[in-house]
Amino acid sequence: MKILKPVVAALALNICVTLPAVAQQDDLDDLFAALKSADVEASEPIARKIWEEWSKSGSPAMDLLLERGRKMMEQGDLVLAIEHYSALIDHAPDFAEGYNARATALFQLNRYGESLADIRMALALNPRHFGALGGLATLLEEMGYEVEALAAWRAVHDLYPAQPGAKAAIQRLTVIAEGVET
């Protein structure tokens, strides 16, 4: 675990610090602009629409694998969900949502290193994936990396200011990591 700590910390800081430099342009720009200025109530349908767009791989077969993985997660079969997500990633390695979904399942099985690797891939493919960033923040905080978790939550907040939980996490972690109340 001691050897893993510096590697995880460096990876987390690299992901959070380089986000603006690699921000991708896509047809979701209008939705992200609306999300940035929306209040909590108005932001929920916008965020849902973004998630819907992220869930479209461009292939009905790949979308089916994503859906089957999600159903397995809902049913509590994380191992089978991971198998579906792994098949999805094998066949659509440029589809960020496959990595994000598998990262979530891996996290729930306490397989943090693998989850972190999938989050890294999801963010490399889609730097504006506020879900992957939130997952990164949660994972880092769970592992005791409060400074890095705070950076990840701030990145979420920059993309999705009304994201439920981000503001509270930032306030909590600012006290822990910086000794300052916001």
N, C-alpha and C positions, 0 to 999 in steps of 0.2 A: 504494500500500500504506500510506503514511503517513496518508492521510485515512481509510482503512478501519479502522486500529487503534483510534482512540478510539470509533468507532461500535460495533465488535465488543465492545470491553471494556465499554462502557455497556450494551449489549444483554445480554451474558452476566451481568453483575452484577444487572441488573434481573430476569432470569429466575430466578436462584438466590435472590435476596433476597425475591422476592415469592411464592415457592412456598407457604409456609404460609398466607398470606393468601387464596389462591385455591384451596386444596385442595378438590377436589370430593368429594361424598359419593356413593357408588354401592354396588352390591351386592357389591363386592370388599372391603369393609371387613374382613370376617372373615379373608379370605386375607392381607390386609396386616398384620393384627394377628398372625397366626400367623407370617408372614414375619419380622416384627420381632424375634420371640423365638426363632426357630429357629436351630439350629446349621447348619454348612455342609451336612452330609449331608441333614438334614431340609428345608433351605431350597430345594434344587434342585427337588423335585416341586411345591412351593408356587409357586415362581417360574414353573415351566413351566405350571401351571394358570392363573396370572395372564396369561401370554402367550397362552394359548389363548383366554381370555375377551377379551383385547384384540384378537384376530384375528377376532372375530365382528362383522361390520358390521350384521347384521340382514337382509342381502340375499344370497341365494345367488349372484347375478350379481356382486356386489361382492366377495364372498369368493373367487370364482373369479379375478377380476382380481388380488387379493392373492396368491393361490396361484401364478398364472402368473408374476407378477413375481418371486416368490421362486425359482421354478424357473429362470427366466432368470438370476438372480443366481448360483445354484448352478452353472449351465452357463457362467458367465463372460460372459454377454451383458448387460452393464450398461446399454447404450443401450436395448435392448428392454425390460429390466426397468423402466427409468425411464418408458418409454412406457406400460407397463401401470399403473404406479403413478400416472402423471399422469392416465390415463383414470379410474382409481379415485377420485382426488381431485376430478376434474371432476364425477363423478356422486355422490360421497359426501363433500362438503367438511367434514362434521363428524366424520369418521372419523379419529381420531388416528393409527392404525396405518398408514394410507396415507402420511401425511406422514413418519412415522418411517422406514418402509421406503424411501421415495424419498430421504430424507436420507442414509441409509446408502449407497445406490448413488451418489449425487452425491459423497459424501465419497471413495468409492473412485476416482472419476474426477478427484479434486482440484478439484472445483467447490465450494470451501468456502463462498463467499457464499450460493449457492443451498441448500447443505446446512444452513447456519445458519438460513436463513429457514424451511426445513421443520421443523427442530428446534423453532424458536420456535412454529410452529403446532401441532406435536404436543403441546408442553408447555402451550400455551394451552388446548387441548382436553382434555388429560389431565395435570394437574400432577404426578401420581404415577408417570409413565412413567419408571421407573428406566433403561430402555434408552435412551430419548432423552436423559436426563441423562448417562448414561455416554458416549453419542455426543458430547454437547456438551463434556464434560470432555476427551475424546480430541481433538476438533477444536481446542479452545482451547489445549491443550498443544502440539499440532502447530504451531499458529500463534505459539507463544511467549508465551502469556498464562497463565503459571503460577499467579498469584494467583487468577484467575478459574476456571481448571481445578480448582484445589484446592477452591474453593467448590462447584463442580459435583460433584466426587467426594464431598465431605462431604454434599451433598444426597442422593446415591445411597446413601451409608452410612446416613443417617437412615431411609431407606425400606427398605433391604435390607442390614442389617448384615453378613450373610455373603456378600455379592456377591463372586464371585471377582475379585480384582484391585483392588477398591476400597481395601482397607486398605493394600496395598503402594503404590498410587498416592498415597494421603493421606500416608503416611510419606515417600515420595520428594519430593513437592511441598511438604510442610511445611518440609523442609530447604532446598529451593530458594527458596521464596517467603517464608518467614518466618525462615530461618536457625536453626531450632530442630529438634532431633531429638525424635521422639516415642517 
